[in-house]
Amino acid sequence: MSAVMGQFGAAFGAIFIARNLKDKHLAVSASLSAFFGITEPALYGLNLKYRMLFIFGCIGAAFGGAITSFLRVKTYSFLPVLNVFELGLFSGPESKALYEIVAIVVAFSIPAVLTILYGRSRLHIPDSGQ
């Protein structure tokens, strides 16, 4: 789940730094499909095209996966496509679904923030307070 959310976060962050309308539309559609667990449009259409987005997605996924592992979150079933609507897979005898939600938030937030910060530094966009 963290890998999906990591790439989703990077694609979502790209919405805010897109330089042209075509890239913005691609980021919106890739983010929408990644939210539902299908990351191929985000990966091949956006994140690999702009390498740093892919790297940021991997960093977020690593942090989310580390949280999941460290807190020993278990899944009690499996589906080939993971998304936020399938959090029920983490409920069982020793459920730690709340910890998985924390891991998802971290896996999404880190690449989204890194992408926006990276884009602002590359585009030299001043803060809104200036």
Sequence and secondary structure as in RCSB ss.txt:
>XXXX:A:sequence
MSAVMGQFGAAFGAIFIARNLKDKHLAVSASLSAFFGITEPALYGLNLKYRMLFIFGCIGAAFGGAITSFLRVKT
YSFLPVLNVFELGLFSGPESKALYEIVAIVVAFSIPAVLTILYGRSRLHIPDSGQ
>XXXX:A:secstr
 HHHHHHHHHHHHHHTT SSHHHHHHHHHHHHHHHTT  HHHIIIIITTSHHHHHHHHHHHHHHHHHHHHTT   
SS  SS  GGGGGGG STT  HHHHHHHHHHHHHHHHHHHHHHHHHHHT   TT 
